[in-house]
Amino acid sequence: MTTPNSTTTAPISGLTESQRLAAIIVPCVLGGILLIGILSFVIMKVREKRQTEGTYRPSSEEQAGSRMETNSTLKLPPEERLI
């Protein structure tokens, strides 16, 4: 039975430290880029949908209209009279 030499620097997995580090960093970076791309696409689609589809709320329009002040400089039409 032979014993492995203690001076051997090769790791058990067969990969060097820089290769293991690259195997961790590269998928993380690619996954991050993919996630950013997907989120950007979803945000653009949500904004587009909000622009093309809305909700009709006449009560809020009525409340906003009642808060508007009437301009006193407007000329009133002549009063209608019976003949």
C-alpha positions as CSV (number, residue, x, y, z in Angstrom):
1,M,0.0,0.0,0.0
2,T,1.4,3.4,-1.0
3,T,0.7,6.7,0.8
4,P,0.3,9.9,-1.1
5,N,3.3,12.3,-1.0
6,S,2.6,15.1,1.5
7,T,4.4,17.6,-0.8
8,T,1.8,17.3,-3.6
9,T,0.0,20.6,-4.1
10,A,-2.8,19.3,-6.3
11,P,-6.2,19.5,-4.5
12,I,-8.4,16.4,-4.2
13,S,-11.0,17.8,-6.6
14,G,-8.5,18.3,-9.4
15,L,-9.0,22.0,-9.7
16,T,-6.7,24.7,-8.6
17,E,-7.9,27.5,-6.2
18,S,-8.2,30.0,-9.1
19,Q,-10.3,27.6,-11.1
20,R,-12.6,27.0,-8.1
21,L,-12.9,30.7,-7.6
22,A,-13.7,31.2,-11.3
23,A,-16.3,28.4,-11.1
24,I,-18.0,30.3,-8.4
25,I,-17.7,33.9,-9.7
26,V,-18.6,33.4,-13.4
27,P,-22.1,31.8,-12.8
28,C,-22.8,34.4,-10.1
29,V,-22.0,37.3,-12.5
30,L,-23.9,35.7,-15.4
31,G,-26.9,35.1,-13.1
32,G,-26.8,38.7,-11.9
33,I,-26.8,40.0,-15.4
34,L,-29.6,37.7,-16.4
35,L,-31.6,38.8,-13.3
36,I,-31.1,42.5,-14.1
37,G,-32.2,41.9,-17.7
38,I,-35.4,40.1,-16.6
39,L,-36.2,42.8,-14.0
40,S,-35.7,45.5,-16.6
41,F,-38.0,43.8,-19.1
42,V,-40.7,43.3,-16.5
43,I,-40.5,46.9,-15.3
44,M,-40.8,48.1,-18.9
45,K,-43.8,45.9,-19.6
46,V,-45.6,47.1,-16.4
47,R,-45.0,50.7,-17.3
48,E,-46.3,50.1,-20.8
49,K,-49.4,48.4,-19.5
50,R,-50.1,51.3,-17.1
51,Q,-49.9,53.7,-20.0
52,T,-52.3,51.8,-22.2
53,E,-54.7,50.5,-19.6
54,G,-56.1,52.6,-16.8
55,T,-59.1,52.7,-14.5
56,Y,-61.9,55.1,-14.8
57,R,-62.8,56.8,-11.5
58,P,-65.4,59.5,-12.1
59,S,-65.8,60.2,-8.4
60,S,-62.2,61.4,-8.1
61,E,-62.7,63.6,-11.2
62,E,-65.9,65.1,-9.6
63,Q,-64.1,65.8,-6.4
64,A,-61.2,67.4,-8.2
65,G,-63.6,69.5,-10.3
66,S,-65.4,70.9,-7.2
67,R,-62.1,72.2,-5.8
68,M,-61.5,74.3,-8.8
69,E,-62.2,78.0,-8.4
70,T,-64.4,79.7,-10.9
71,N,-62.8,82.7,-12.6
72,S,-64.8,85.8,-11.7
73,T,-63.5,87.6,-14.8
74,L,-65.7,85.4,-17.1
75,K,-68.5,87.3,-18.8
76,L,-71.8,85.8,-18.0
77,P,-74.2,85.2,-20.9
78,P,-77.2,87.6,-21.1
79,E,-80.2,86.5,-19.1
80,E,-83.0,84.9,-21.1
81,R,-86.4,86.7,-20.9
82,L,-89.8,85.7,-21.9
83,I,-91.6,87.8,-24.5
